[in-house]
């Protein structure tokens, strides 16, 4: 009898642990509603302005602009789950074959209608991700003097294929990831014909000055000559979040011995 009770207790404990694990499981890891997912397949337009909002195809949602990265999606119970740089969840108010209503990040209801127009689907056939930042080579030469000695500063901003993903909200209040491309900046300083410094800078060179969450979404935008004094040649380095007023300015000083000093500018 005691062994039977012990067995029942162990079984109940295992069942409770299983229920607890299931309850604690994040929504993005829970089983999705395949029927609801199938209903969302297709092109959806905003019911108010009739502008194309997105296209759901397979496991991904595609946006009609050329800067937004497609997002993986699931529908779990009554929640639309989008996965990109982060996981975001939107409560579904109503869903049918031709209607999809959900709440955006601000709590506003967004009403979408499935498009029946072939032209709306054609939009997505021509969409390819493009860089929004300058994406061009920049070269600058500066010749200056200090204490009767001539110095030549050379800056070259080189576009790269290093992707920078910035999260933002579209017109429907849905979080989307926009793609940009970072730069590598080459700086060379010469005293007459002698090299003082020659180095490539990526944005990680300034990681000790810029918060990690900002740096992750930022582009090493530019490097401008700011003057020469007893400390050396001064440059202003701009690290900016694309299409945003948020930026950091770093003062970079190249000493006459080739040593560098950096500090944030107010």
Phi, psi and omega in degrees: 000318180296319180297323179295318179296319179297320180296316180297318180298316179296318180297317178296320179297318179295321178295318179295320178296321179295319178295319181295318179297319181294321181292325183277351183294129179303149185298326181291346179259355180280162182296133183273163178270101185294328179292315179295323179295320179294323179296331184277349181299135179126185180262132183241138180241154179289132183292336183275307184253359178060024175274145180293128181266308179193171173235126175262123179218119183064235181264005188238152172248127181250144180252153187283350179268164188268003181249346184271131180281136176303146181246140174285138181227155173219154169243116180243115184057244181247038183227131172270122183248120178250134181241123176215237174294338175212169178261125179237147185234135181234122179295133178268125180272317182206141177215132174215187182297332184233007181222136178219116182238127179216169177259132179276189186295337180270358181089005179276145178280132177246122182252119180243147178238138179291131181281143175247007184266122178301329181297327179292325178287329180298332180306320187281347179283340183252005182274126173222144184293133178231158178279140180262332181289179191307319176050043179215153180283133178234132177234136178221135175243136178227126176244121183224167180231148173212126183052046176064017177246133182270138178233142179241117177254134183231124179239133175227120178267115185252119175293149181231180174258013178287119185278140173240122181257123179243127179276136178210180179244136178274188185295337179271003181076024179259134180287126178231157177257121177260145184253137177226174179233136185278171177241155166245132182248127176261129177237129176229135178234130180235142171254104188062239177261005182262134180282127175267317181202144172212116187204148171264136179245129167252171183295336180294342178295344183246018184297334181282352181248338184246131179306142186302320182292331177283315183299324182300325182261005186259161176242137172287098195278313186195167176218118185242139176292132185242357178138177179223139179208197184295339181278331182140201178273131185253133178231145173258122181254127182254123177242114191228147169278122184303144178053039181210148176285353182284123179203161175237139176247125181248132174272119180248121181246123176260109181290163182292347175265005178089356180279149184251149170226140180230145172201153179288143174264145179289000000 
